Amino acid sequence: MSKLFTAIKLIKENKADFCASLLENLNFLFSDKLYLQLLFRCKFGRKLNLKNPKSFNEKLQWLKLYNRDSIYTTLVDKYSVKNHVAKILGEKCIVPTLGVWDDVETLNIDMLPNQFVLKTTNGGGGGDVLICKDKSQFDLEKAKKILKRSLKKNIYKKLREWPYKNVYPRIIAEKFLDDNGHVPVDYKVYCFNGEPYKVMLCLDRDKDEPTKFYSFDFNWNLLRHNIMGKMAPEGFTLPKPKSLEQMRDCAKLLSKEIPFVRVDFYDLNGHMYFGEMTFYPDSGFDSAILPEIDQLYGSMIDLKRYSGPSIEPNHENI
């Protein structure tokens, strides 16, 4: 009985998480639209306005439902996107692929160098990306369990990110970009209606400390757009990548005619590498974004330029 009371208490204290988890497990019962409306209500405690979306998070949900270009499936596939990007930017900016496998049973790391990166083509990053800096210390069995789980993930079903619906799940190995023994800084360029607006730096991902996120404009002025940026001391800055202008120009080419996309790059000793393209950061459920920035980013996406139902400027929340 005490376990039951404990469970009820946890549900009450984490009502939003419990509600979202329940919905995700029952995702097959709902249409895309209804599912996103319910999930948005669970996570934010308010209705999702699809008739007149204003915020960044709201507009990302609208784009999931109504902006469905078949090329997006290629762009989120961690393997297929490389060919697409190489045709536009050239082979030199592509992180070399070391191997491709359909399943963990055929995965062969003996053919790989001492350092490498493993990921799945259908994955969303994070803990599903495995970094090997020393093959003699690499836990292959643990890696196989993670990769097997990642291959089964369906981002479309769980979060209704339509581009992932038809991605063929595979395992790929890539060259490890060694930045003095660490993963290089991840430079994430936010593009609105095909125009690069800012770059967000993702630091210390492979260190035993919290990952840090800071945003800068292309004149390298700090943008206080998140908690870390807001709390940064006066005059705070970080080293500017040598390929910053190249990142901006390349992001502009890759984001052409796309309402919103985040294009990720690395800079290794001045050489720019393409990382990936992300259409819905945090899947449009970012509760950590500052409210005023949620509105700012939302105002920068012009939905009237894209397919979907007409936007009703004076319609109340549904």
N, C-alpha and C positions, 0 to 999 in steps of 0.2 A: 504493500500500500504506500509506503514511504517513497518508493521509486515512482509511483504514479503521481504523487503530489510534486515530486521534484520535476517530473516531465512537464506537468501543467505549469509550474512556475517558470520553467525555461521557455515554454511556448509564449507565456504572457510577456516575459521580459524581452523576448526576441520575436515578437509577433510578426514583424515585417519579413524577417528572414524565413520564419516557419511558413508563412503564407506563400512566399516566392518559391520555396523549395517544394511545397505541395503542388503548386501550379506546374512547376517544371516537370514533376513526376507524372502529371496528368495532361501534359501538353497535347497529346493526341486527340483530346476531346474538343479542342477549340479551333476555330478558324484563326488565321494569322492576326487579323484585326482585333478580334475579341481577346485573344491571348495577350497581345501587347497592351491592350487597354487594362486588362486585369493585372498584369505584371507591373505595369507602371503605377497603378493604384497601390499595389502592395509595397512597392519600393519607396514611393514618394508620399503616399497618403493623400493623393489628390488625383483628380480625373485627368486623363490624357486628352488634350485638345488636338484633334486631327482636322477639324474644320478651319481653325485659325491658329496653327502652332506658332509659338513665339520663341520659346527657349531653344537652346542647342539640343538638349536632350529630347524635347518634343519633336523637333524637326528631323532628328535622326530616326525616330520611330516612323515618321511619315515617309522618309526615304526608303526604309526597309520595305514598306508596303507598296509604294507607288513608283519608285525609280528602279526598274529592274532591267538593266542592259545586260545582254548575254556576255559581254566582254568582262563583266565584273567577276564572273566565275574564274576566268583565266587569271585575273589580277590578284585574287586572294589565294590561289593555289601556289604554294611556296616553291614549286618546281616549274610549273608552266609559265609563271610570270617572268622568269628569267629570260626566256626566248623573246617575249613581248618587249621587255625593257631593253634587251640587247639590240633589237632592231631600231630602237629610238635613240638610245644613248651610246651604244657601242659595247663590245665585249669587255673592255677594260674595266668597266664599273661593276661587273658581275662577280660576286663571290664564287670561286670555282666549286663546282659540284664534284664530289669524290666518289659517289655511289648512289644508286637508287634501288630500293627493294620493295616488294609488294607486302611483305609480312616479316615478323620477327624471326620466323623459322629460317628464312633465307638470308637474314642479315649476317654479313661477314666483315668483322672489323679487322681481320688479319690483313686484308688488302689495303687498310687505311694507314696513314702515317701516325706518328706518335701523338699528335694533337689533331683534334677534329671536333666538329659539332654535328649532333644528330637531331633531327626534328621530323615532324610529319607534315605532309603537304596540306592536310585538312585542319591542322592545329591552329590555335590562336596565340601561340607563344607562351611566355611565362614558364611555369614548371615543366612544360612538355618539351622545352628545348634543353638538350643535354650537352654539356661542354666537357670535353676530355682534354686535359692539359698534359696528361701522362698516362699512356695506355697501360703501363704496368700496374697503375693504381686504379684503373677504371673498373667499376662494378658492372660487368656485362649483364648479369642476371637481373639486377635491379633496373638497369636501363631497359631491358626487354619488357619488364612488367609495365614500366611507365609508357613505353612506346606502344605496347599492345592496347593499353587503356586509351591512349591518345588516338589510335587508329579507329577506335569504336565511337569516339566522340562525334556528335552531330550538332554543330553550332547552329544550324538552321532550326532544328527541332527545339533546342533548348532556348534560343534567344531570337529566333525568326530572322536571322541574318541570311537573307535569301541567296547572296552570292555563294555561300558554302553548300547549298542544297545539292549540287551536282559535282562537287569536287571529288576526284578519285583519290582515296586515301592511300598514301605510300610513305615510305621512310626515305629520307635523303640524308646524305652525309655531305658536309661542306668543309672547306678549309677554315681552320681556326685563325681569326685575325688577331694576332698576338701584339698587344699594346703593352710592352714591357711586362709580360706575364699576366696581364689582365685583359678582360673583355673591353674593347674600345667604347668610348662614349657613343651612345645612340642619339642621333640628331633627328628629331621628328618634326617635319615641316607640315604645318597646317595650311591647307589650300581651300579657299572658299570660291566657288564658281570659277575655278581654274586659275586663281590668283594666290600665290604664296603670301601668307600673312605674317607668320611667326615661326620660330624654331624652338622646340622644347627639348632640353637636354636631359637625358636619362643617364645617371651616373651611379657607379659603385654597385652594379647588379651582381657581381661575383664576389663581393666582399661580405664579411660577417657584420654587416651593419645595414640599416634601412636604405633602400634605394632613394636617391635624391632626384627631384624634378625642378628645373628652373627654365623659364621662358625668356627669350630675347627677340627683339625685332631685328630686321636685317641691317640696321645701323649699329647693332650690338648694344642696345639699351635694354636693361632689365625690365621685363614686364611683370608686374606684381599681380599675376593672374591666378595664383594658387596660394595655399597657406605658407609654403616655404618661401615663395617669392615675396609675399606680403610681410613676412617676418624678417626678411634679409636686411642687414644693416645698410645704412646709407653708403653709397659708393660700391656696393657689392658687385662683383663681376666674376666671370670665368674665362679661361682662355678661348679665344675665338678660333674656330677651325679654319685652316688655310683654304679649304675648298668651299667656304660658305657661299660665295657668289655662284659657284658651280651647282651647289645643292639647290639654291633658289631657282636657277635657270632650268635645271633638270626637273625639278618638282613642277614647274610651270608646264613643261612639255607633257609630263605624265598625267597631270590633272586636268588637261584640256577637256572642256565640256562636261566635267563632273561637278555636281553641286557641292559636295564636300568629300575630301579624302586626305588622309595623313600619309605622307610619303617619308619613309624612314631611310636614313643614310648613316654611313660610318666614314670617319676621316682617319686614315692611317698614314701618318707622316706626310700629310698633304694630298694623299691619293684618296679620292672619293669612291666608296662602294655603295651600291644600292642594297637596301635591306628588305623592305616589304611595303605593301600598301594596305592601309586600314581604313575602312569606310565608316565604322561606327565605334569610336573609342569608348571603352567600357560598355559597349553595346547600347549606348544612349541611356544608361542607368547610372551615371556618375553623380553620386550624392555628395562627393567631396568638392566638386567644382563650386567656386564662389558664386552666389546667386546673381550678382551683377555681371559676372563673366558668362554665365549660362545665357543670360539675356543678350549680351554683346555678341557672342558667337552666333546665337540664333538669328540676330538681326542681319548678319552678314551672308546668310544663305537665302537666295531669292528662289523660292519654290515655284513661282509663276513661270519660270523659264523652263521647267521640266514637266514631264508627263505626270498624270495623276489628276485627282478631282480638283475642281477650282477651289481656291482659297477664299473663304468668306471673311472679309476684314472685321465685321462687327458681330460675328457669331460667338456666343458664349461657350464655355467648356461643355463637352458632351459627357 
